[in-house]
Amino acid sequence: MATVTLDVLRKEFNSGRLVAVDDVSLEVANGEFVTVVGPSGCGKSTTLRMIAGLEQPTSGRVHIGGEDVTDVHARRRDVAMVFQNYALYPHKTVRQNMAFGLRMSTDLGKDARNAKVDETAAMMGIEGLLDDQPSELSGGQKQRVALGRAIVREPDVFLFDEPLSNLDAKLRASMRTEIQRLQDELGTTAIYVTHDQEEAMTMGDRLAIMNGGVLQQTGTPKDVYTTPNSEFVGGFVGSPSMNLLDVTVETADEGVKLVNENRFEYELTGKRGERVAAADVTTARLGIRPENVRVTGDRDGIETGVEVVEPVGSDNYLYLDLGPEFIARVASDVEPETGDVIRVTFEPKEVHLFDTTSGDSLLTTDAPEPAVAATTSP
């Protein structure tokens, strides 16, 4: 096991015209499982390949277990990588595929290699497939072989590059659980790259969120979800995505008043209101998660029309005319009709505010706030 430290890591292509990874610094603790998540092209796979030694950084350093490995060949780094496309040798049996890394990187004899392969195959539940060719395997079986090939080497670090994206939804969920179980059992440091934020939220001890080659935020799944530091993170993490509305910011007696195009006014008081007032902004982006929007009979609620009702089993998604794709996620027994006019509300502690220019959060949620009613503008 080992720590992994990225020190101002940068990767440029096309003579610097394309910056794929922009000065990323990150430390992964010994035995920690970190998921790196972001949209396609954000630089997450390139970062992983630099850790593995498959890409050479333009600048910055990579340390594994306290050793600077930036200029060390991939074969000499004690890491094992699991790829999206499995990367199995089609002409070799499952046993030969799993033993290949041992044969190339250790001085173990054939009997010792076979014993380790047998042990790992039993752990993965694929002991009956050892004499099969990859062409005879299902997608899930191929992924288990690829995982087994990584595990059998007992590396200091596991690297996963979107390993489940080729599997169907049910098998993906099953393999997520399997990878978590194995990592817990083995205690190996793991870095897992995915574009699926649900996968990232459920698997990692910590999330590292990237966009445009820049590391946007790191933290536990709960912390990143409840206190996003930017509009991008707030909108990217969570399903359905955070609702975002443009508001003007006006001074109020005990804080600020948020006004959305004369549709509603919302007062924010206490420390949160003081923080926004101190930011001295006249406009902002208000964010509220769909599950925090509640239908209310209170006349002080925000009046809105129901455009679409989408049942999704245990919940209903209500698409409201407050903004583009403004969704309330409510219990399945809340069943307004399309075209109905309802009232909704949300708590001040659930409000997020972002700077319209930088996208940075204007709020913290450290202190509990008193309930303040939202009112429909006259």
DATAPE-V634814 format. One record per residue. N is the residue number from 1. RES is the residue in one small letter. PSI is psi as a letter, one per 20 degrees, with the letter a starting at -180 (none if undefined). NEAR is the number of other C-alpha atoms within 12 Angstrom. Layout:
N | RES | PSI | NEAR
N | RES | PSI | NEAR
//
This chain:
1 | m | q | 26
2 | a | q | 29
3 | t | q | 31
4 | v | p | 41
5 | t | p | 31
6 | l | p | 35
7 | d | n | 26
8 | v | l | 24
9 | l | p | 37
10 | r | q | 34
11 | k | p | 35
12 | e | q | 25
13 | f | r | 18
14 | n | l | 10
15 | s | k | 10
16 | g | i | 14
17 | r | h | 9
18 | l | o | 18
19 | v | o | 27
20 | a | h | 35
21 | v | p | 38
22 | d | n | 32
23 | d | l | 28
24 | v | p | 41
25 | s | p | 28
26 | l | q | 36
27 | e | p | 33
28 | v | p | 38
29 | a | r | 27
30 | n | p | 25
31 | g | j | 28
32 | e | q | 31
33 | f | o | 43
34 | v | p | 42
35 | t | p | 44
36 | v | o | 51
37 | v | q | 48
38 | g | r | 37
39 | p | r | 25
40 | s | p | 21
41 | g | j | 21
42 | c | i | 31
43 | g | j | 39
44 | k | g | 41
45 | s | h | 38
46 | t | h | 34
47 | t | g | 49
48 | l | g | 44
49 | r | h | 32
50 | m | h | 42
51 | i | h | 50
52 | a | i | 40
53 | g | j | 30
54 | l | i | 24
55 | e | q | 27
56 | q | p | 28
57 | p | q | 34
58 | t | h | 28
59 | s | r | 24
60 | g | r | 28
61 | r | q | 32
62 | v | p | 39
63 | h | p | 32
64 | i | p | 36
65 | g | k | 25
66 | g | i | 20
67 | e | p | 18
68 | d | o | 21
69 | v | j | 29
70 | t | g | 32
71 | d | j | 24
72 | v | p | 24
73 | h | q | 18
74 | a | h | 21
75 | r | h | 20
76 | r | i | 21
77 | r | p | 32
78 | d | m | 36
79 | v | q | 42
80 | a | p | 41
81 | m | p | 43
82 | v | p | 36
83 | f | r | 32
84 | q | h | 27
85 | n | j | 23
86 | y | g | 34
87 | a | l | 23
88 | l | q | 34
89 | y | o | 24
90 | p | h | 17
91 | h | i | 16
92 | k | q | 20
93 | t | r | 24
94 | v | g | 38
95 | r | g | 38
96 | q | h | 31
97 | n | g | 37
98 | m | h | 47
99 | a | i | 39
100 | f | g | 29
101 | g | h | 33
102 | l | h | 33
103 | r | h | 24
104 | m | h | 18
105 | s | i | 22
106 | t | r | 20
107 | d | k | 13
108 | l | q | 19
109 | g | r | 15
110 | k | g | 18
111 | d | g | 14
112 | a | h | 17
113 | r | g | 28
114 | n | h | 25
115 | a | g | 20
116 | k | h | 30
117 | v | g | 40
118 | d | g | 30
119 | e | g | 24
120 | t | g | 32
121 | a | h | 32
122 | a | h | 20
123 | m | h | 25
124 | m | i | 32
125 | g | k | 21
126 | i | k | 30
127 | e | h | 25
128 | g | i | 18
129 | l | j | 29
130 | l | h | 33
131 | d | j | 23
132 | d | q | 25
133 | q | q | 23
134 | p | h | 30
135 | s | i | 18
136 | e | i | 18
137 | l | q | 24
138 | s | r | 20
139 | g | g | 25
140 | g | h | 33
141 | q | g | 31
142 | k | g | 39
143 | q | h | 40
144 | r | h | 44
145 | v | g | 47
146 | a | g | 45
147 | l | g | 46
148 | g | h | 46
149 | r | h | 44
150 | a | g | 42
151 | i | h | 43
152 | v | h | 40
153 | r | i | 34
154 | e | l | 30
155 | p | r | 34
156 | d | h | 34
157 | v | p | 41
158 | f | p | 49
159 | l | p | 44
160 | f | p | 43
161 | d | n | 37
162 | e | l | 34
163 | p | i | 37
164 | l | j | 39
165 | s | i | 27
166 | n | j | 21
167 | l | q | 24
168 | d | r | 14
169 | a | g | 16
170 | k | g | 14
171 | l | h | 21
172 | r | g | 25
173 | a | g | 22
174 | s | g | 20
175 | m | h | 29
176 | r | g | 34
177 | t | h | 19
178 | e | g | 24
179 | i | g | 39
180 | q | g | 30
181 | r | g | 18
182 | l | g | 27
183 | q | h | 34
184 | d | g | 19
185 | e | g | 14
186 | l | h | 26
187 | g | k | 24
188 | t | q | 35
189 | t | p | 40
190 | a | p | 47
191 | i | p | 51
192 | y | o | 50
193 | v | p | 44
194 | t | q | 40
195 | h | i | 33
196 | d | o | 32
197 | q | h | 35
198 | e | g | 27
199 | e | g | 35
200 | a | g | 39
201 | m | h | 36
202 | t | i | 28
203 | m | h | 37
204 | g | q | 38
205 | d | h | 31
206 | r | q | 32
207 | l | q | 44
208 | a | o | 44
209 | i | p | 46
210 | m | q | 40
211 | n | p | 29
212 | g | k | 24
213 | g | i | 33
214 | v | p | 33
215 | l | o | 34
216 | q | g | 36
217 | q | q | 35
218 | t | q | 33
219 | g | r | 30
220 | t | q | 26
221 | p | g | 32
222 | k | g | 19
223 | d | g | 23
224 | v | h | 33
225 | y | g | 37
226 | t | h | 30
227 | t | m | 34
228 | p | q | 41
229 | n | i | 33
230 | s | r | 37
231 | e | h | 37
232 | f | g | 36
233 | v | g | 39
234 | g | g | 39
235 | g | h | 36
236 | f | h | 34
237 | v | p | 40
238 | g | q | 28
239 | s | p | 22
240 | p | r | 29
241 | s | q | 29
242 | m | p | 38
243 | n | p | 38
244 | l | p | 33
245 | l | q | 34
246 | d | p | 29
247 | v | q | 32
248 | t | q | 30
249 | v | o | 34
250 | e | q | 26
251 | t | p | 25
252 | a | r | 20
253 | d | g | 14
254 | e | k | 19
255 | g | c | 25
256 | v | q | 35
257 | k | p | 35
258 | l | p | 40
259 | v | p | 31
260 | n | n | 28
261 | e | l | 19
262 | n | j | 18
263 | r | g | 25
264 | f | r | 30
265 | e | q | 31
266 | y | p | 37
267 | e | p | 39
268 | l | o | 39
269 | t | a | 31
270 | g | b | 27
271 | k | h | 24
272 | r | g | 33
273 | g | h | 37
274 | e | h | 24
275 | r | g | 24
276 | v | g | 38
277 | a | h | 30
278 | a | h | 17
279 | a | i | 25
280 | d | l | 19
281 | v | q | 25
282 | t | i | 23
283 | t | q | 29
284 | a | r | 36
285 | r | o | 37
286 | l | p | 42
287 | g | p | 45
288 | i | p | 40
289 | r | q | 38
290 | p | h | 35
291 | e | i | 29
292 | n | i | 28
293 | v | o | 34
294 | r | p | 31
295 | v | p | 35
296 | t | q | 22
297 | g | j | 14
298 | d | p | 18
299 | r | i | 17
300 | d | i | 23
301 | g | r | 28
302 | i | p | 34
303 | e | p | 30
304 | t | q | 32
305 | g | q | 27
306 | v | o | 29
307 | e | g | 25
308 | v | q | 23
309 | v | p | 27
310 | e | o | 25
311 | p | p | 21
312 | v | k | 15
313 | g | d | 12
314 | s | i | 13
315 | d | r | 21
316 | n | p | 27
317 | y | p | 36
318 | l | o | 41
319 | y | o | 33
320 | l | q | 35
321 | d | k | 27
322 | l | i | 33
323 | g | r | 26
324 | p | p | 15
325 | e | l | 22
326 | f | o | 33
327 | i | p | 39
328 | a | p | 46
329 | r | o | 35
330 | v | r | 30
331 | a | q | 24
332 | s | i | 18
333 | d | j | 15
334 | v | o | 21
335 | e | m | 23
336 | p | r | 28
337 | e | q | 20
338 | t | p | 19
339 | g | i | 17
340 | d | q | 19
341 | v | p | 24
342 | i | r | 32
343 | r | p | 30
344 | v | r | 37
345 | t | r | 35
346 | f | q | 33
347 | e | q | 28
348 | p | h | 35
349 | k | i | 30
350 | e | i | 36
351 | v | p | 44
352 | h | q | 44
353 | l | p | 49
354 | f | q | 38
355 | d | p | 31
356 | t | h | 26
357 | t | g | 15
358 | s | h | 16
359 | g | i | 26
360 | d | q | 26
361 | s | p | 33
362 | l | i | 36
363 | l | q | 38
364 | t | r | 29
365 | t | k | 27
366 | d | h | 15
367 | a | q | 16
368 | p | q | 15
369 | e | q | 21
370 | p | q | 17
371 | a | p | 18
372 | v | p | 27
373 | a | q | 24
374 | a | p | 32
375 | t | q | 27
376 | t | p | 27
377 | s | q | 21
378 | p | none | 12
//
